[in-house]
Amino acid sequence: MKIREIECKSAIGKCGFPGGGLAINPYIGCGHNCAYCYARFIKRFTGHTIEKWGSFVDARVNIADVLKKQLKSPKYKGQQIYIGTVTDPYQPAEEKYGLTRKILEVLVDCGNPVSILTKSDLVLRDTDLFKKFKKIDINFTINTLDEKWKSFTE
């Protein structure tokens, strides 16, 4: 796994989910490398021309500071925020970098509704922060107990 530390200029993007909203992705790429990943298309925008999807992660190390500055703009007030639209915010790199936790620490006071998508039990680490939000939902990808199917999809 190739992990690169990068700095971002913007922490918030438009979300392509039905209904719109805002997207925050603490990482570019994902160490889970799920066979069913819908976010593989994002590779063409990453500058990773040689590496295969699932073999690289860019940690956006300054994302919490950038987010704090961006949230001062009234244009973000009250909008739905999705964390992890094209990456798992609780992938293995999160254990080292803690970027998702830092993002949540910034968002807890902004009042926006937050939605997180993950397949990792590392999400449990941030239960203390989730309790401080007025509106938050955590969504999980759940796989199968069928080992044959699991080996095919994972």
Backbone hydrogen bonds in HBPLUS format (Angstrom, degrees):
<---DONOR---> <-ACCEPTOR-->    atom                        ^
c    i                          cat <-CA-CA->   ^        H-A-AA   ^      H-
h    n   atom  resd res      DA  || num        DHA   H-A  angle D-A-AA Bond
n    s   type  num  typ     dist DA aas  dist angle  dist       angle   num
A0002-LYS N   A0055-SER O   2.93 MM  53  6.20 174.8  1.94 146.6 147.7     1
A0057-VAL N   A0002-LYS O   2.87 MM  55  6.32 145.8  1.99 161.4 164.8     2
A0004-ARG N   A0057-VAL O   2.92 MM  53  6.38 157.3  1.97 156.2 163.7     3
A0059-ALA N   A0004-ARG O   2.81 MM  55  6.15 155.0  1.87 159.5 167.6     4
A0006-ILE N   A0059-ALA O   2.91 MM  53  5.95 173.8  1.91 152.2 153.7     5
A0061-VAL N   A0006-ILE O   2.95 MM  55  6.10 123.4  2.28 160.9 175.4     6
A0013-GLY N   A0023-ALA O   2.87 MM  10  5.03 155.8  1.93 146.3 153.3     7
A0023-ALA N   A0013-GLY O   2.71 MM  10  5.03 164.0  1.73 141.9 144.7     8
A0015-CYS N   A0021-GLY O   3.02 MM   6  5.27 162.1  2.05 132.8 128.0     9
A0020-GLY N   A0017-PHE O   2.92 MM   3  5.48 154.1  1.98 142.2 142.8    10
A0022-LEU N   A0080-GLN O   2.81 MM  58  6.09 161.0  1.85 158.2 164.8    11
A0082-TYR N   A0022-LEU O   2.76 MM  60  6.03 166.3  1.78 154.8 158.6    12
A0024-ILE N   A0082-TYR O   2.88 MM  58  6.21 152.6  1.95 163.8 165.5    13
A0084-GLY N   A0024-ILE O   2.99 MM  60  6.35 155.0  2.05 153.1 161.2    14
A0060-ARG N   A0026-PRO O   3.22 MM  34  5.78 164.9  2.24 163.6 165.0    15
A0028-ILE N   A0058-ASP O   2.91 MM  30  4.89 153.5  1.98 137.5 146.0    16
A0058-ASP N   A0028-ILE O   2.74 MM  30  4.89 158.3  1.79 145.6 152.8    17
A0037-CYS N   A0034-CYS O   3.21 MM   3  5.28 165.5  2.23 112.1 113.0    18
A0035-ALA N   A0153-THR O   3.09 MM 118  5.20 138.0  2.28 152.2 159.3    19
A0042-ILE N   A0039-ALA O   3.01 MM   3  5.77 159.4  2.05 124.1 129.1    20
A0043-LYS N   A0040-ARG O   3.14 MM   3  5.88 165.3  2.17 121.5 125.3    21
A0045-PHE N   A0042-ILE O   2.92 MM   3  5.59 162.3  1.95 122.8 128.7    22
A0046-THR N   A0043-LYS O   3.00 MM   3  5.22 170.7  2.01 117.9 120.5    23
A0055-SER N   A0052-LYS O   2.98 MM   3  5.60 150.1  2.07 143.2 143.0    24
A0061-VAL N   A0059-ALA O   2.95 MM   2  5.48 126.9  2.24 108.8  93.1    25
A0063-ILE N   A0060-ARG O   3.01 MM   3  5.58 161.5  2.04 132.5 132.8    26
A0066-VAL N   A0062-ASN O   3.12 MM   4  6.36 163.6  2.15 159.1 164.3    27
A0067-LEU N   A0063-ILE O   2.86 MM   4  5.96 158.2  1.90 148.6 155.1    28
A0068-LYS N   A0064-ALA O   3.00 MM   4  6.17 157.2  2.05 144.5 150.1    29
A0069-LYS N   A0065-ASP O   3.28 MM   4  6.57 154.0  2.35 143.5 149.1    30
A0070-GLN N   A0066-VAL O   2.96 MM   4  6.26 162.4  1.99 152.9 158.1    31
A0071-LEU N   A0067-LEU O   2.90 MM   4  6.05 159.6  1.94 158.8 162.8    32
A0072-LYS N   A0069-LYS O   3.23 MM   3  5.64 159.8  2.27 109.4 115.5    33
A0073-SER N   A0070-GLN O   3.03 MM   3  5.87 167.9  2.05 125.5 129.1    34
A0076-TYR N   A0073-SER O   3.37 MM   3  6.24 174.7  2.38 123.1 124.5    35
A0077-LYS N   A0074-PRO O   3.17 MM   3  5.27 154.6  2.24 105.7 113.3    36
A0079-GLN N   A0076-TYR O   3.30 MM   3  5.81 164.9  2.32 126.9 131.2    37
A0081-ILE N   A0113-PRO O   2.89 MM  32  6.19 159.5  1.93 155.4 162.3    38
A0115-SER N   A0081-ILE O   2.81 MM  34  6.21 147.3  1.92 160.6 167.5    39
A0083-ILE N   A0115-SER O   2.76 MM  32  6.16 164.6  1.79 165.8 171.2    40
A0117-LEU N   A0083-ILE O   3.30 MM  34  6.67 156.5  2.36 172.5 172.1    41
A0091-GLN N   A0088-ASP O   3.25 MM   3  5.34 145.5  2.37 120.5 114.8    42
A0094-GLU N   A0091-GLN O   2.90 MM   3  5.66 153.7  1.96 128.4 135.8    43
A0095-GLU N   A0092-PRO O   3.17 MM   3  5.84 149.0  2.27 116.3 123.0    44
A0096-LYS N   A0093-ALA O   3.13 MM   3  5.56 131.4  2.38 107.3 118.2    45
A0097-TYR N   A0093-ALA O   3.01 MM   4  6.25 174.2  2.02 160.5 161.7    46
A0098-GLY N   A0094-GLU O   2.87 MM   4  4.88 148.4  1.97 122.8 132.9    47
A0102-LYS N   A0098-GLY O   3.10 MM   4  6.37 158.4  2.15 148.2 154.3    48
A0103-ILE N   A0099-LEU O   2.92 MM   4  6.16 152.5  2.00 147.1 154.5    49
A0104-LEU N   A0100-THR O   2.94 MM   4  6.22 161.6  1.97 152.8 157.3    50
A0105-GLU N   A0101-ARG O   2.95 MM   4  6.23 150.0  2.04 148.5 156.8    51
A0106-VAL N   A0102-LYS O   3.23 MM   4  6.53 140.1  2.40 138.5 147.9    52
A0106-VAL N   A0103-ILE O   3.06 MM   3  5.21 128.2  2.34  99.1 112.6    53
A0107-LEU N   A0103-ILE O   2.92 MM   4  6.23 159.6  1.97 152.3 158.6    54
A0108-VAL N   A0104-LEU O   2.93 MM   4  5.88 142.2  2.08 150.7 157.1    55
A0110-CYS N   A0107-LEU O   3.00 MM   3  5.19 154.4  2.07 110.5 118.6    56
A0114-VAL N   A0135-LYS O   3.06 MM  21  6.46 158.9  2.11 143.8 149.1    57
A0137-ASP N   A0114-VAL O   2.95 MM  23  6.50 145.5  2.07 146.8 157.8    58
A0116-ILE N   A0137-ASP O   2.93 MM  21  6.40 154.6  2.00 154.8 163.2    59
A0139-ASN N   A0116-ILE O   2.67 MM  23  5.86 165.5  1.69 161.7 167.1    60
A0118-THR N   A0139-ASN O   2.96 MM  21  6.38 155.4  2.02 158.8 165.6    61
A0141-THR N   A0118-THR O   2.93 MM  23  6.22 143.4  2.06 140.7 149.6    62
A0123-VAL N   A0120-SER O   3.47 MM   3  6.19 171.2  2.48 112.6 114.9    63
A0124-LEU N   A0121-ASP O   3.09 MM   3  5.84 161.7  2.13 119.3 123.1    64
A0125-ARG N   A0122-LEU O   2.96 MM   3  5.66 158.0  2.01 121.5 127.4    65
A0126-ASP N   A0123-VAL O   3.11 MM   3  5.87 153.3  2.19 120.3 125.6    66
A0127-THR N   A0124-LEU O   3.26 MM   3  5.40 164.0  2.28 116.5 115.0    67
A0129-LEU N   A0126-ASP O   2.94 MM   3  5.38 128.1  2.22 109.7 122.7    68
A0130-PHE N   A0126-ASP O   3.07 MM   4  6.45 159.6  2.12 154.5 160.9    69
A0131-LYS N   A0127-THR O   3.24 MM   4  6.44 152.3  2.32 152.1 156.7    70
A0132-LYS N   A0129-LEU O   2.89 MM   3  5.38 153.3  1.97 114.9 123.4    71
A0133-PHE N   A0130-PHE O   3.19 MM   3  5.57 159.4  2.24 111.6 117.5    72
A0150-LYS N   A0146-ASP O   2.83 MM   4  6.01 162.6  1.86 158.3 164.4    73
A0151-SER N   A0147-GLU O   2.92 MM   4  6.03 160.2  1.96 145.1 149.2    74
A0152-PHE N   A0148-LYS O   3.23 MM   4  6.45 142.5  2.38 136.9 146.8    75
A0152-PHE N   A0149-TRP O   3.10 MM   3  5.08 123.2  2.44  94.5 109.3    76
A0153-THR N   A0149-TRP O   2.92 MM   4  6.21 159.3  1.96 156.7 161.8    77
A0154-GLU N   A0150-LYS O   2.71 MM   4  5.58 152.6  1.79 153.0 160.2    78
